[in-house]
């Protein structure tokens, strides 16, 4: 991943975007520390793509065998204070 100083990225934004499309994500740094990443639209869409089902449905569908997920009615043990 190519790293760009903030000043350079601001001055050459069109090149940063073009490189994100051609080569992949482009890191932008501030004072040598990673601050942001520029992604192509395709990379962003891939990261944010969902299957349409929520995580509970995905979890339920991940089981391929017969697994009993029911809970016992046990409320604990009796004790005296």
Rosetta constraint file for C-alpha pairs under 8 A:
AtomPair CA 1 CA 24 HARMONIC 7.14 0.50
AtomPair CA 1 CA 25 HARMONIC 6.15 0.50
AtomPair CA 1 CA 26 HARMONIC 5.80 0.50
AtomPair CA 1 CA 27 HARMONIC 6.64 0.50
AtomPair CA 2 CA 25 HARMONIC 7.59 0.50
AtomPair CA 2 CA 26 HARMONIC 5.26 0.50
AtomPair CA 2 CA 27 HARMONIC 6.00 0.50
AtomPair CA 3 CA 26 HARMONIC 6.16 0.50
AtomPair CA 3 CA 27 HARMONIC 4.60 0.50
AtomPair CA 3 CA 28 HARMONIC 5.65 0.50
AtomPair CA 3 CA 29 HARMONIC 6.75 0.50
AtomPair CA 4 CA 8 HARMONIC 6.33 0.50
AtomPair CA 4 CA 9 HARMONIC 5.79 0.50
AtomPair CA 4 CA 26 HARMONIC 7.37 0.50
AtomPair CA 4 CA 27 HARMONIC 6.08 0.50
AtomPair CA 4 CA 28 HARMONIC 4.77 0.50
AtomPair CA 4 CA 29 HARMONIC 6.04 0.50
AtomPair CA 5 CA 9 HARMONIC 6.09 0.50
AtomPair CA 5 CA 28 HARMONIC 5.77 0.50
AtomPair CA 5 CA 29 HARMONIC 5.00 0.50
AtomPair CA 5 CA 30 HARMONIC 6.25 0.50
AtomPair CA 5 CA 31 HARMONIC 7.77 0.50
AtomPair CA 5 CA 32 HARMONIC 7.55 0.50
AtomPair CA 6 CA 10 HARMONIC 6.09 0.50
AtomPair CA 6 CA 28 HARMONIC 5.87 0.50
AtomPair CA 6 CA 29 HARMONIC 5.74 0.50
AtomPair CA 6 CA 30 HARMONIC 5.76 0.50
AtomPair CA 7 CA 11 HARMONIC 6.31 0.50
AtomPair CA 8 CA 12 HARMONIC 5.99 0.50
AtomPair CA 9 CA 13 HARMONIC 5.26 0.50
AtomPair CA 9 CA 16 HARMONIC 6.42 0.50
AtomPair CA 9 CA 28 HARMONIC 7.01 0.50
AtomPair CA 12 CA 16 HARMONIC 6.40 0.50
AtomPair CA 13 CA 17 HARMONIC 6.21 0.50
AtomPair CA 14 CA 18 HARMONIC 6.12 0.50
AtomPair CA 15 CA 19 HARMONIC 6.03 0.50
AtomPair CA 16 CA 20 HARMONIC 6.21 0.50
AtomPair CA 16 CA 26 HARMONIC 6.85 0.50
AtomPair CA 16 CA 38 HARMONIC 7.60 0.50
AtomPair CA 17 CA 21 HARMONIC 6.39 0.50
AtomPair CA 17 CA 38 HARMONIC 6.99 0.50
AtomPair CA 17 CA 39 HARMONIC 7.67 0.50
AtomPair CA 17 CA 40 HARMONIC 7.18 0.50
AtomPair CA 18 CA 22 HARMONIC 6.23 0.50
AtomPair CA 19 CA 23 HARMONIC 5.38 0.50
AtomPair CA 19 CA 24 HARMONIC 6.76 0.50
AtomPair CA 19 CA 25 HARMONIC 7.92 0.50
AtomPair CA 19 CA 26 HARMONIC 7.26 0.50
AtomPair CA 20 CA 24 HARMONIC 4.54 0.50
AtomPair CA 20 CA 25 HARMONIC 5.02 0.50
AtomPair CA 20 CA 26 HARMONIC 5.71 0.50
AtomPair CA 20 CA 38 HARMONIC 6.45 0.50
AtomPair CA 20 CA 39 HARMONIC 5.55 0.50
AtomPair CA 20 CA 40 HARMONIC 5.30 0.50
AtomPair CA 21 CA 25 HARMONIC 7.97 0.50
AtomPair CA 21 CA 39 HARMONIC 7.40 0.50
AtomPair CA 21 CA 40 HARMONIC 4.91 0.50
AtomPair CA 21 CA 41 HARMONIC 7.85 0.50
AtomPair CA 24 CA 39 HARMONIC 6.82 0.50
AtomPair CA 24 CA 40 HARMONIC 7.06 0.50
AtomPair CA 24 CA 43 HARMONIC 7.87 0.50
AtomPair CA 25 CA 37 HARMONIC 6.32 0.50
AtomPair CA 25 CA 38 HARMONIC 5.62 0.50
AtomPair CA 25 CA 39 HARMONIC 4.84 0.50
AtomPair CA 25 CA 40 HARMONIC 7.10 0.50
AtomPair CA 26 CA 37 HARMONIC 5.45 0.50
AtomPair CA 26 CA 38 HARMONIC 5.09 0.50
AtomPair CA 26 CA 39 HARMONIC 6.75 0.50
AtomPair CA 27 CA 34 HARMONIC 6.72 0.50
AtomPair CA 27 CA 35 HARMONIC 7.51 0.50
AtomPair CA 27 CA 36 HARMONIC 5.90 0.50
AtomPair CA 27 CA 37 HARMONIC 4.45 0.50
AtomPair CA 27 CA 38 HARMONIC 6.46 0.50
AtomPair CA 28 CA 34 HARMONIC 6.07 0.50
AtomPair CA 28 CA 35 HARMONIC 5.75 0.50
AtomPair CA 28 CA 36 HARMONIC 5.14 0.50
AtomPair CA 28 CA 37 HARMONIC 5.90 0.50
AtomPair CA 28 CA 38 HARMONIC 7.63 0.50
AtomPair CA 29 CA 33 HARMONIC 5.13 0.50
AtomPair CA 29 CA 34 HARMONIC 4.40 0.50
AtomPair CA 29 CA 35 HARMONIC 5.07 0.50
AtomPair CA 29 CA 36 HARMONIC 6.92 0.50
AtomPair CA 30 CA 34 HARMONIC 6.52 0.50
AtomPair CA 30 CA 35 HARMONIC 6.10 0.50
AtomPair CA 39 CA 43 HARMONIC 6.00 0.50
AtomPair CA 39 CA 44 HARMONIC 6.13 0.50
AtomPair CA 40 CA 44 HARMONIC 6.28 0.50
AtomPair CA 41 CA 45 HARMONIC 6.06 0.50
AtomPair CA 42 CA 46 HARMONIC 6.23 0.50
AtomPair CA 43 CA 47 HARMONIC 6.33 0.50
AtomPair CA 44 CA 48 HARMONIC 6.24 0.50
AtomPair CA 45 CA 49 HARMONIC 5.79 0.50
AtomPair CA 53 CA 57 HARMONIC 5.91 0.50
AtomPair CA 53 CA 58 HARMONIC 6.32 0.50
AtomPair CA 54 CA 58 HARMONIC 6.35 0.50
AtomPair CA 55 CA 59 HARMONIC 6.02 0.50
AtomPair CA 56 CA 60 HARMONIC 6.23 0.50
AtomPair CA 57 CA 61 HARMONIC 6.11 0.50
AtomPair CA 58 CA 62 HARMONIC 6.18 0.50
AtomPair CA 59 CA 63 HARMONIC 7.33 0.50
AtomPair CA 63 CA 67 HARMONIC 7.59 0.50
